[in-house]
Amino acid sequence: MLKKYFLTLGLFVIFSPSVLWGQEKFTAPEVAAKYQGYFFYPGKDFKVLVSMQLIEKGGQERIRELTMLRKNSPTGKEQKYFIYFHQPADVQGMSFMVYKYPKKDDDRWLFMPALNLVKRIAAKDKRSSFVGSDFTYEDVSGRDLEEDDFSILREEKISDFGSMGQAGDCYVLKSVPKDPKSADYSYRLSWIDKESFLPLKEEYYDLKGELYKIFSAEELKQIQGFWTVTKRRMQNVKTGHQTLVSFKDIQYNLGMEENLFTERYLKNPPSKWIK
């Protein structure tokens, strides 16, 4: 009798929904917060070599290669970005720096080597194109959680995503801007992987409710304990233009100095950080 009791208890513990791996239930705002944290804020700092293919509807391609550095503030959601361009030749040596703040406009600086000039540039529109790609600045650094209302529409499996041919159990998260003027879409659907909390796919719908842009994660890798989207694509379904971004030489928690993110180093960045 006692043996039967423990067997029954063991089966209950093993198969109880509350303890099944990956089955913990989260609210929509909790899923959104995890998505933001794991996608935009992993590690204390981050370095990556970025290869960016800008692909026209007719198949013509332009290549951009850059090094991107990111440092998180230890006290909040502030971040600092440093971007150094390697190619094409007409932008080689150009560098770009961003101070990202929650609830207010970013600060941005651009160094143009041909003029030997550091210029502070306007940052009122986070929806503008990121270095001419189909990604916006907001796509790269994230959007404040307080700006949107969230709901979970359903849970479903993406049977095959990207080049990996893997399946992912996802929350389908709907994000609706509280202020319609704060975004160039009326809503966004995000397929958030239940294991990594990274987006495997996102659909953007314009102010008419029509699909106009699709994000897809084509490769995920675990690097230094952080799940990372190492290959991603953004496609404008209305123009046919798309951007494929590949991450190489990814490193986290390098101990970047605070003074690296200053106007001084825009002109002369230390070689160890941009190679």
C-alpha positions in Angstrom: 0.0 0.0 0.0 2.8 2.4 1.0 4.7 1.5 -2.2 1.7 2.3 -4.3 1.2 5.6 -2.5 4.8 6.7 -3.3 4.5 5.5 -6.9 1.4 7.6 -7.3 3.0 10.6 -5.6 6.0 10.3 -7.9 3.9 10.2 -11.0 2.1 13.3 -9.9 5.3 15.2 -9.3 6.8 14.1 -12.6 3.8 15.0 -14.7 2.4 17.9 -12.8 2.1 20.9 -15.2 3.6 23.2 -12.6 6.9 21.3 -12.7 7.2 20.2 -16.3 10.3 21.8 -18.0 9.3 24.9 -19.9 5.7 24.8 -18.8 5.7 27.6 -16.2 3.0 30.0 -17.1 3.9 33.7 -17.6 1.7 36.7 -18.1 2.1 38.7 -21.3 4.0 41.6 -19.6 6.3 39.0 -18.0 7.0 37.4 -21.4 7.7 40.8 -22.9 10.1 41.7 -20.1 12.0 38.4 -20.5 12.1 38.9 -24.3 13.6 42.4 -23.9 16.1 41.3 -21.3 17.4 38.2 -23.1 17.4 39.8 -26.6 18.7 43.3 -25.9 20.5 43.1 -22.6 22.5 39.8 -22.3 25.8 40.2 -20.4 27.4 43.3 -19.0 28.9 44.2 -22.3 29.1 42.7 -25.8 31.4 42.8 -28.9 30.6 41.4 -32.3 31.7 41.6 -35.9 28.6 42.3 -38.0 28.2 41.4 -41.7 25.2 43.1 -43.2 23.8 42.1 -46.7 21.4 44.7 -48.2 19.5 42.8 -50.8 17.4 44.5 -53.5 14.2 43.0 -54.9 16.1 42.1 -58.1 18.8 40.3 -56.2 21.5 43.0 -56.2 23.5 43.1 -53.0 25.5 45.6 -51.0 27.8 44.5 -48.2 28.5 46.4 -45.0 30.9 45.2 -42.3 31.2 46.8 -38.9 32.2 46.1 -35.3 29.6 46.8 -32.7 30.3 47.3 -29.0 27.6 47.5 -26.3 27.9 48.3 -22.6 25.0 48.1 -20.2 24.5 50.4 -17.2 24.8 48.5 -13.9 22.0 50.6 -12.4 19.3 50.6 -15.0 18.2 50.2 -18.6 20.7 52.7 -20.1 23.1 51.4 -22.7 26.0 52.7 -24.7 26.8 51.6 -28.3 29.9 52.1 -30.3 30.0 51.1 -34.0 33.0 51.2 -36.3 32.7 50.7 -40.0 35.2 48.5 -41.9 33.5 48.4 -45.3 32.5 49.5 -47.9 35.5 51.7 -48.7 33.5 55.0 -48.7 32.5 54.6 -45.0 35.7 52.8 -43.8 36.9 54.4 -40.5 33.5 56.1 -39.8 32.3 55.5 -36.3 29.0 56.0 -34.6 28.1 56.2 -30.9 24.7 56.0 -29.1 23.7 56.6 -25.5 20.4 54.9 -25.1 18.0 56.1 -22.3 14.6 54.8 -21.3 11.8 57.3 -21.6 13.7 59.9 -23.5 15.6 60.5 -26.7 18.9 58.9 -27.3 22.2 60.9 -27.7 24.0 60.1 -31.0 27.4 61.1 -32.4 28.9 60.4 -35.8 32.6 60.7 -36.8 33.3 61.4 -40.5 36.9 60.8 -41.2 36.9 62.6 -44.6 36.1 65.8 -42.7 37.8 64.8 -39.4 34.6 65.9 -37.8 32.6 64.6 -34.9 28.9 65.6 -35.3 26.1 65.3 -32.9 23.0 64.1 -34.7 19.3 64.3 -34.0 17.8 61.2 -32.4 14.1 62.0 -32.2 13.0 59.2 -34.5 14.1 55.8 -33.3 12.2 54.4 -36.3 14.6 55.6 -38.9 16.7 53.1 -40.8 19.8 51.7 -39.0 22.7 52.5 -41.4 20.5 52.1 -44.5 19.2 48.6 -43.6 15.6 47.3 -43.2 16.2 47.3 -39.4 15.4 50.5 -37.4 17.4 51.8 -34.5 14.5 50.6 -32.3 14.9 47.1 -33.8 18.6 47.1 -32.8 18.3 48.5 -29.3 14.7 47.8 -28.3 11.6 49.6 -27.3 10.5 50.7 -23.8 8.1 48.2 -22.3 6.0 51.0 -20.9 5.2 52.2 -24.5 3.1 49.1 -25.4 0.2 47.0 -24.3 0.8 43.2 -24.4 -1.3 40.1 -24.8 -0.6 36.5 -25.5 -2.8 35.4 -28.4 -1.8 31.7 -28.3 1.0 29.2 -27.9 2.2 27.3 -30.9 5.2 25.6 -32.4 7.2 26.9 -35.3 8.0 23.7 -37.0 10.9 24.9 -39.0 12.7 28.2 -38.6 15.6 29.6 -40.6 18.5 27.4 -41.7 18.6 25.4 -38.5 15.5 23.3 -39.3 14.6 23.2 -35.7 11.2 23.4 -33.9 10.4 25.9 -31.3 7.6 26.1 -28.8 6.5 29.7 -28.7 4.3 32.3 -27.1 2.7 34.4 -29.8 2.9 37.9 -28.2 1.0 40.9 -29.5 2.4 44.3 -28.9 0.2 47.4 -29.4 1.7 50.9 -29.1 -0.2 52.9 -26.5 0.5 56.0 -28.5 -0.1 55.3 -32.2 2.3 58.1 -33.2 5.2 56.4 -31.3 5.6 53.6 -33.8 5.2 53.1 -37.6 3.2 49.9 -37.0 -0.3 49.4 -35.5 0.8 46.2 -33.9 3.5 43.5 -33.9 3.3 39.8 -33.4 6.3 38.0 -31.9 6.9 34.3 -31.7 8.9 34.1 -28.5 10.7 30.8 -27.9 9.8 29.3 -24.5 13.3 28.1 -23.8 15.5 31.1 -24.7 12.8 33.8 -24.7 14.3 35.1 -28.0 12.1 36.0 -31.0 12.1 33.4 -33.7 9.8 35.4 -35.9 8.1 38.8 -35.8 5.4 40.3 -38.1 4.9 44.1 -38.3 1.5 45.4 -39.4 1.2 49.0 -40.7 -1.4 51.6 -39.7 -3.9 50.0 -42.2 -3.5 46.6 -40.5 -1.5 45.2 -43.4 1.6 43.1 -43.0 4.7 45.1 -44.2 7.8 43.7 -42.5 8.9 40.3 -41.2 11.8 39.5 -38.9 13.2 35.9 -38.8 15.9 34.4 -36.6 17.8 32.0 -38.9 20.4 30.8 -36.5 20.7 30.6 -32.7 23.7 29.6 -30.7 24.5 29.5 -27.0 27.7 31.6 -26.4 29.2 31.9 -23.0 25.9 30.8 -21.6 23.8 33.3 -23.5 21.4 32.3 -26.2 22.2 34.6 -29.2 20.6 35.2 -32.6 23.7 34.9 -34.8 21.9 35.2 -38.1 18.8 37.3 -38.6 16.8 38.6 -41.5 14.4 41.6 -41.9 12.2 41.7 -45.0 10.0 44.5 -46.3 7.3 42.5 -47.9 5.9 45.6 -49.7 9.2 46.7 -51.4 10.8 43.3 -51.6 14.0 44.7 -50.1 15.6 42.7 -47.3 18.6 42.7 -44.9 20.5 39.7 -43.8 22.7 40.2 -40.7 25.3 37.7 -39.5 27.2 37.9 -36.2 30.8 36.6 -36.0 33.5 36.7 -33.2 30.8 37.2 -30.5 32.2 37.9 -27.0 30.4 38.8 -23.8 31.6 40.3 -20.5 34.9 41.7 -21.7 35.1 44.4 -19.0 34.9 47.4 -21.4 36.1 50.7 -19.9 33.5 53.4 -19.5 35.8 56.0 -21.3 35.7 53.9 -24.5 32.3 55.4 -25.1 33.4 59.0 -25.5 33.9 61.5 -28.3 37.6 61.2 -27.9 37.6 57.5 -29.1 35.2 58.2 -31.9 38.2 59.6 -33.8 40.8 57.1 -32.6 39.2 53.9 -31.2 41.6 51.5 -29.6 42.6 48.9 -32.1 41.9 46.0 -29.7 38.2 46.8 -29.7 37.6 47.2 -33.4 39.6 44.3 -34.9 
